[in-house]
Amino acid sequence: MARALVSVQILPHTPGGESVIPYVDRAIEIIRQAGVPYRVGPLETTMEGELPELFAIIQRMNDAMIEMGCPSVLHQVKIYYNPAGTSIRGLTHKYDEKE
């Protein structure tokens, strides 16, 4: 079981002040490609895994924004760590919609 949840909101300073949506979409694609469990929310995305792995994903997101031409990037990060294990579903299951 994973021991950390990391929520990240990426706020790239886009070239020319254009919309951040394509940049955020790219950041979420990097998370998807990493293969970790994740949940996209309206203001941030939460990933589940081990801290080094999740921090490496944030680094890849940052690198991608710079490669896309952003002169700077702001990340807001929240971390929940539990050595006994944790999961997104374990913390949110009572709020999830019933199918």
C-alpha positions in Angstrom: 0.0 0.0 0.0 1.2 3.5 -0.8 2.3 5.7 2.1 1.7 9.1 0.6 -0.9 11.3 -1.1 0.4 14.4 -2.8 -1.9 17.0 -4.2 -0.5 19.4 -6.7 -1.9 22.5 -8.4 0.3 23.7 -11.2 0.2 27.4 -12.2 2.5 27.9 -15.2 3.3 31.5 -16.3 2.4 31.0 -19.9 4.2 32.7 -22.8 2.2 35.7 -23.9 -0.4 35.2 -21.1 -2.3 32.5 -23.0 -4.7 30.1 -21.4 -3.2 27.6 -18.9 -5.6 24.8 -19.9 -3.3 23.1 -22.5 -0.5 23.3 -20.0 -2.5 21.8 -17.2 -3.7 19.1 -19.6 -0.1 18.2 -20.3 0.7 18.1 -16.6 -2.2 15.7 -16.0 -1.0 13.6 -19.0 2.4 13.2 -17.3 0.7 12.0 -14.2 -1.4 9.5 -16.2 1.7 8.2 -18.0 3.5 7.7 -14.7 1.0 5.0 -13.8 0.3 6.0 -10.3 -3.3 6.2 -9.0 -4.6 9.7 -9.2 -7.7 11.8 -9.0 -8.3 15.1 -10.9 -10.2 17.7 -8.9 -11.4 21.1 -10.0 -8.4 22.9 -8.5 -5.7 20.2 -8.0 -4.8 16.7 -8.8 -4.0 14.1 -6.1 -1.6 11.3 -6.7 -1.0 8.2 -4.6 2.4 6.5 -4.1 5.8 6.8 -2.5 7.2 10.3 -1.9 10.3 10.0 -4.1 8.2 8.7 -7.0 5.6 11.5 -6.6 8.2 14.2 -6.3 9.8 12.9 -9.5 6.5 13.2 -11.3 6.2 16.9 -10.1 9.7 17.4 -11.5 8.7 16.0 -14.9 5.6 18.3 -14.8 7.9 21.3 -14.1 10.3 20.3 -16.9 7.5 19.9 -19.4 6.2 23.4 -18.6 9.6 24.9 -19.3 10.0 22.9 -22.5 6.6 24.3 -23.6 8.0 27.8 -23.2 6.8 28.9 -19.8 9.3 31.3 -18.2 8.4 30.1 -14.7 6.1 27.7 -12.9 4.4 27.8 -9.5 3.4 24.5 -7.9 1.2 24.4 -4.8 1.7 21.0 -3.1 0.0 19.3 -0.2 1.4 16.1 1.3 -0.3 13.5 3.5 2.1 10.8 4.7 1.2 7.7 6.7 3.8 5.0 7.3 1.1 2.4 7.8 -0.3 3.1 4.3 -3.0 5.3 2.7 -5.1 5.6 -0.4 -7.2 8.2 -2.1 -10.2 5.9 -2.0 -9.6 5.1 1.7 -9.9 8.8 2.6 -12.8 9.7 0.2 -14.9 6.5 -0.2 -17.8 7.8 1.9 -18.1 10.9 -0.3 -17.8 9.1 -3.6 -21.0 8.9 -5.7 -22.7 5.5 -5.5 -22.9 3.8 -8.9 
